[in-house]
Amino acid sequence: MKMIMAVIRPEKFDAVKQALADKGYYGMTVTEVSGRGEQRGVCLQYRGKPIHVDVIEKIEIQMAVCDEEADEVIEIIRKTAYSGKIGDGRIFVLPVEKAITIRTGEVFD
């Protein structure tokens, strides 16, 4: 199994969620996060004065998927979350040793 963690723009979340659902991928954990990447924040104008916003609001999606499904899920997220601008986000892929369903005790290796 693989844990896919995607950090994306909030305005892209609904499109990513729908694209994943269209292909049959429904289970995910979603968290509102903030952080900064290579762009180190952004400069905005407020009442005519520049202000520097150090961290940017993002959405983090976590999905545990079978090894065979990982590449498809990654490509769906990558294509749907893409805007071509700095700050589109990142996708991290981690190995999952084991997953256990709490209600049934079913084990996924």
C-alpha contacts under 8 A as a table, 3 or more apart, distances in Angstrom:
res1	aa1	res2	aa2	distance
1	M	64	A	6.74
1	M	65	V	5.67
1	M	66	C	4.49
1	M	67	D	4.95
1	M	95	P	6.23
1	M	96	V	5.15
1	M	97	E	7.05
1	M	98	K	7.63
1	M	109	D	6.72
2	K	64	A	5.62
2	K	65	V	5.48
2	K	66	C	6.21
2	K	67	D	5.87
2	K	70	A	6.66
2	K	93	V	6.45
2	K	94	L	5.58
2	K	95	P	4.69
2	K	96	V	5.20
3	M	62	Q	6.81
3	M	63	M	5.66
3	M	64	A	4.44
3	M	65	V	6.55
3	M	93	V	5.69
3	M	94	L	5.03
3	M	95	P	6.14
3	M	96	V	6.08
4	I	61	I	7.78
4	I	62	Q	5.60
4	I	63	M	5.15
4	I	64	A	6.24
4	I	65	V	7.60
4	I	70	A	7.58
4	I	74	I	7.57
4	I	91	I	6.92
4	I	92	F	5.79
4	I	93	V	4.72
4	I	94	L	6.55
5	M	60	E	6.73
5	M	61	I	5.61
5	M	62	Q	4.53
5	M	63	M	6.61
5	M	91	I	5.66
5	M	92	F	5.01
5	M	93	V	6.38
6	A	60	E	5.49
6	A	61	I	5.11
6	A	62	Q	6.55
6	A	77	I	7.74
6	A	89	G	7.30
6	A	90	R	5.75
6	A	91	I	4.26
6	A	92	F	6.22
7	V	58	K	6.40
7	V	59	I	5.61
7	V	60	E	4.38
7	V	61	I	6.48
7	V	89	G	5.12
7	V	90	R	5.32
7	V	91	I	6.38
8	I	12	K	6.92
8	I	13	F	7.14
8	I	58	K	5.71
8	I	59	I	5.37
8	I	60	E	6.43
8	I	81	A	6.52
8	I	88	D	5.91
8	I	89	G	4.61
8	I	90	R	6.85
9	R	12	K	5.45
9	R	13	F	6.86
9	R	57	E	7.64
9	R	58	K	5.17
9	R	59	I	6.21
9	R	81	A	7.30
9	R	87	G	7.40
9	R	88	D	6.04
9	R	89	G	6.73
10	P	13	F	5.36
10	P	57	E	7.33
10	P	58	K	5.43
10	P	59	I	5.40
11	E	14	D	7.16
12	K	15	A	5.52
12	K	16	V	6.24
12	K	80	T	7.39
12	K	81	A	5.50
13	F	16	V	5.12
13	F	17	K	6.02
13	F	59	I	7.13
13	F	81	A	7.54
14	D	17	K	5.11
14	D	18	Q	6.11
15	A	18	Q	5.16
15	A	19	A	6.06
15	A	80	T	6.57
15	A	81	A	7.68
16	V	19	A	5.09
16	V	20	L	6.14
16	V	76	I	7.44
16	V	77	I	5.91
16	V	80	T	5.52
16	V	81	A	6.36
17	K	20	L	5.27
17	K	21	A	6.17
17	K	26	Y	7.96
18	Q	21	A	4.98
18	Q	22	D	6.04
19	A	22	D	5.12
19	A	23	K	6.69
19	A	76	I	6.78
19	A	77	I	7.95
19	A	80	T	7.24
20	L	23	K	5.35
20	L	24	G	6.43
20	L	25	Y	5.05
20	L	26	Y	6.78
20	L	73	V	7.20
20	L	76	I	6.68
20	L	77	I	7.60
21	A	24	G	4.89
21	A	25	Y	4.99
21	A	26	Y	5.34
22	D	25	Y	7.46
25	Y	73	V	7.96
27	G	63	M	6.65
28	M	61	I	6.46
28	M	62	Q	5.57
28	M	63	M	4.85
28	M	64	A	7.68
29	T	61	I	5.72
29	T	62	Q	5.06
29	T	63	M	6.61
30	V	59	I	6.91
30	V	60	E	5.68
30	V	61	I	4.71
30	V	62	Q	6.48
31	T	59	I	5.83
31	T	60	E	5.14
31	T	61	I	6.64
32	E	57	E	7.30
32	E	58	K	6.12
32	E	59	I	4.78
32	E	60	E	6.30
33	V	57	E	5.99
33	V	58	K	5.25
33	V	59	I	5.73
33	V	60	E	6.48
34	S	55	V	5.95
34	S	56	I	5.30
34	S	57	E	4.34
34	S	58	K	5.47
34	S	59	I	7.98
35	G	54	D	7.99
35	G	55	V	4.66
35	G	56	I	5.41
35	G	57	E	6.73
35	G	58	K	7.42
36	R	39	Q	6.98
36	R	40	R	5.43
36	R	41	G	5.82
36	R	54	D	6.99
36	R	55	V	5.00
36	R	56	I	5.97
37	G	40	R	5.60
37	G	41	G	7.47
37	G	87	G	7.25
39	Q	42	V	7.19
39	Q	86	I	7.02
39	Q	87	G	7.20
40	R	54	D	6.34
40	R	55	V	7.42
41	G	52	H	7.02
41	G	53	V	5.40
41	G	54	D	4.33
41	G	55	V	5.34
41	G	56	I	6.34
42	V	52	H	5.83
42	V	53	V	5.32
42	V	54	D	6.69
42	V	56	I	7.93
43	C	50	P	6.32
43	C	51	I	5.58
43	C	52	H	4.45
43	C	53	V	6.12
44	L	50	P	5.54
44	L	51	I	5.33
44	L	52	H	6.34
44	L	53	V	7.31
45	Q	48	G	5.73
45	Q	49	K	5.38
45	Q	50	P	4.48
45	Q	51	I	6.06
46	Y	49	K	5.29
46	Y	50	P	6.22
46	Y	51	I	6.71
53	V	56	I	7.18
64	A	96	V	7.76
65	V	69	E	6.15
65	V	70	A	6.09
66	C	69	E	5.33
66	C	70	A	6.40
67	D	70	A	5.39
68	E	71	D	7.15
69	E	72	E	5.51
69	E	73	V	6.28
70	A	73	V	5.24
70	A	74	I	6.09
71	D	74	I	5.12
71	D	75	E	6.16
72	E	75	E	5.18
72	E	76	I	6.21
73	V	76	I	5.15
73	V	77	I	6.27
74	I	77	I	5.27
74	I	78	R	6.01
74	I	91	I	7.43
75	E	78	R	4.99
75	E	79	K	5.99
76	I	79	K	5.45
76	I	80	T	6.02
77	I	80	T	5.28
77	I	81	A	5.78
78	R	81	A	5.47
78	R	82	Y	6.03
78	R	91	I	7.87
79	K	82	Y	5.42
81	A	88	D	6.77
82	Y	88	D	6.13
83	S	88	D	6.44
84	G	88	D	7.12
85	K	88	D	6.20
96	V	99	A	7.38
96	V	109	D	7.95
97	E	109	D	6.30
98	K	107	V	6.97
98	K	108	F	5.72
98	K	109	D	4.78
99	A	107	V	5.79
99	A	108	F	5.02
99	A	109	D	6.61
100	I	105	G	5.90
100	I	106	E	5.56
100	I	107	V	4.53
100	I	108	F	6.21
101	T	104	T	5.74
101	T	105	G	5.08
101	T	106	E	5.23
101	T	107	V	6.63
102	I	105	G	5.40
102	I	106	E	7.71
